[in-house]
């Protein structure tokens, strides 16, 4: 459907060249995606459409009704913005489109013109031991728009929770490779990552009523294969924490679950033993 470009830019047909530029620039600044990145998808799409309509309208007025395609070629950008004599503003506009994924990564010239790197996000799964002992992982990455595989060494401990690597391709385009390290939960272990980057390791332990009354003392094989002494005092109901035995000086936390009494063993008790036990328990409550 044809849309009058003068109505879109809200200018009269006899508008001067400066008035046309000013009207277009005003719409661009009010509706660029960077201003609305934290809003809903519907609102972002609404402002993007206004931005694109204004760009097409400006192009029609200035360039004899030629349709302007944002993603086609960097020369089209220069045709529209060159007469503004403001390359910084143009580069900022290109950056806005790059930051909001409105430019295809195949269009490397746009990234080069705007002095922006192409960003890649990679997720790397790591174990508790790899982070705790700062083990080295060798990565072989195959990324879109890069012909050859890339090889990197990652120190899991010092790189956690994320790190970045820079690669410059044959066209002198920078690729910023962001690597997010994600901890894998292990058998009988999970984790809590705190704001100070300390990592608490959480495990489960089953105790009896006797342990509740007397306390629990035993050896425990930690996630890092270290055999440690645990001494849980009496009357601990929910958890027991050992500071400094997690990752990055985090804690080792035992979630306590008390076992039910074995019904078969209960039935094997004599009547007198049952009476005595119930009497004792009643006296405790």
N, C-alpha and C positions, 0 to 999 in steps of 0.2 A: 504494500500500500504506500502511495506517494505521501510524503510528509513535507510540508512547506518548511524549508530550512530557516527562513526568517522568523517563522513562528516558534520553531524549536529554540532558536537563540534569543527570542524575544527582542528583536530589533526591527526597525522599519526598513523598507526596501531601499531607501536612499541613505542607509547608514554608511558612514565613512569606514575606510579600511581600519582605522584605529578602534572605532566603536565595535566593529566585527571582532577584532582580536580581543578586546577587553571583555566582551560578552562571552566569548568562547572560554577565555581564561578563567572567568568567574565560575562558570559551570564546572569546568575541570577541577578547580580547587575545592568546590563544595561537594563533588560527587566521586572523587577518586577513592578507590577501594581501601587505601591506607587509613582513611578517616572512619571507615565503617567495618573494620576487620573483626571487631568484637561483638557484632550484631548478628541477628539471625540470618540464615541463608536467603530468606525471602527479601529482607531489607537490603542485603548486600547485592543481590541480583537486580533489585530495583534501581540502585544507584549506578551499577555497572551499565545497565541499559541506557540510562540518561546520559552517561558519559559517552557511550558509543554513538548514540543518536546525535549528540552535540558535535562529535568529531566528524561524522558523516556530513552533517549540515554545514559545518565550517568548510570542509573540503569542497562541497558542492558550490558554495558561494565563491570561494577563492580560486578554485581550480576547474572552472567550467563543468560543473556537475559530475566530475569523476568520483567514483566511489572509493573511499579510503578503507583499506583493510588493515587493521592494527597489526596483525601477525604476519603480513606478507613480506615486507622488506624495510630495512632501516632507511632506505632512500625516501620512502613515502613520508616517514617521520620528518626528514630534513626538508622536504618540499613544503610541509605545512608549517613547521616551526622555524625554518631558516630565516624568514623575514622578521622574526621577533628579535633577532640578534641577542638571544639569551640562551646560550648553550647549557649553562648550569641548570636553568629551569627545565630544559628539555631532558637533560640527563636524569634529573630528579624524577621526572614523569616516567621515563623508561624504567627507573629503579622501582617505582610504585608498581608497575605492571609485572616486573620480575618477581618482586617480593610476594605478590598475590597470585602467582602461578598463572598469569594471563598471557605469558609469552612461552611458546614452545621452545624446549631446550635445543631443538635443532637449529634455531635461529641464533647461531653463535655471534653473529655480527652485532646484534643488539646488546648482548652481554659485554662484548668488547668495547662498544661505543660508550656504554654507561659505566665502564670500569667496575663491573660487577662479576663476581665468580658464579659459576653454576653450582648449585648446592645439591648434594646427594645425602640421603639419610640411610644409615645402615644399622641394623640391630644385631648385636653379638651376644650370644648366650654364654655365660660363664658360671663356673661352679664356686662354691664357698672357698674351697682350697685354692683355686686359681687367684681369687682376690686376696685372700688372707696371706698367701705366700708370694704375692706379686709375680706370679708365673707369667712367662712370655707366650703369647699366642701368635702364630704366623697366619696372616690373612691373605687369601687370594680372591680379589674382587673382580667381577665382570660387570661393568656399568654401561648403561645405555649411552650411546653417542661417543663411546671411547672404544677404539678398535682392539687394543691390546689389554690383557689382564694386568691388574695392578697388585703389587705385593707390599704388605706392610707388617711390621712387628708391633704388637700391642702388649704393653705391660699391664696386666689386668688390675693390679692393685692401685698403682698411681694413676691409671686412666679412668678408674671408676668414679662417677657413674657415666661419664661420657668424655670423649676426646675427639679431636679433629685432625685430619691430614690434608695437606695441600698438594695438588697435582696440576702441572701445567702441560697441556697437550701440544700437539704439533702446530696448532693454529694460535699458540700463545694465549689460549683461554685458560683461566684459572678454574679449577674444580675444587670446591670446598667439601670434603667428605666428612660428614659428622657421624661418629660411631657411638651409639648408645649401648652400654653394657647392661645386660639384664641378668639378674641372678636366677639360677634354676633351683627350685626347691628339691630337697633330697629326702630319702626315706627317713621318717621320724624327725626331720628338721624343716623349719620354715624360718622366715626372717621378718624383721621390721627395720625399715630405713628411716633414721631420724634426721631432723633438719640439719644437725651439725655433721652429717655424713657418717655418724657412728651407726653400725649395723648390729642390732640385737639378733642373736640366734635363739630360736624358740624350739623347745623339744617337749615331749610328753613323758611323764613318769607315772607309773601305777603303784600306789602304796596301799597298805592294809590299815585296819583299825589299830593294830599294834604299833605300826609306824607313826600313826597320828598321835598316839599316847606317849610313846617312848622316843620318837625321833627316828631318823633314817640315816645310816652311815654306810657308804659303799663306794666302789670305784665306778667311774663312768667314762666311756670312750667318746670324746668330743668329736665334732665335725672335722677337725684338723688332725684326727688320729692320735691326739694326746690323751693319755689316761690320767684322769684327774680324780681327786677325792671330793665327794660331796657329803655334806653333813647338814641334813635338813632337820631343824629343831622341831620339837613337839608342837602340835596344835597349828601347823601351817595348813590352811584350808585350800587355797587356790593356786598359788605359785610361789616359786623360790628363785631368787635372782643372785647370780654371781657376777659382780662387776668386772669388766676388763677381759672377760673370756669369750667375747664375741669377735666381730671384725671391726677394725679401726677403733679399738678400745671400747666397743660396745659390750653389752652384757650377754651372758648365757642365762636364759630364762627357762625354768622347768614349770610346765603347766601340770598341776597335780590332779590326778584322778584316783579316787579311792575305790578299791575293789569291793564288790558285794561279797557277803559271807557265802561260802560254799554250802549249798543246801544239803548235799549228800553228807558232808562232814557234820553239819548241824544235827541231822537225823541220827548220826552214829553216836552222838553224845548220850550219856545216861540222863535220865530224868532229873536226878539231883544236880548234875552239872548244868543242865539247862536252867533249872530254877535258880541256882547260884549266880549264873551269868546274868540272867534277867534282873535279879535283885541288885547286883552290882551296878549294872547299867542304869537302872532306875535311880539309884542313889547318886549317880553322876549328873543327872539332869535336874 
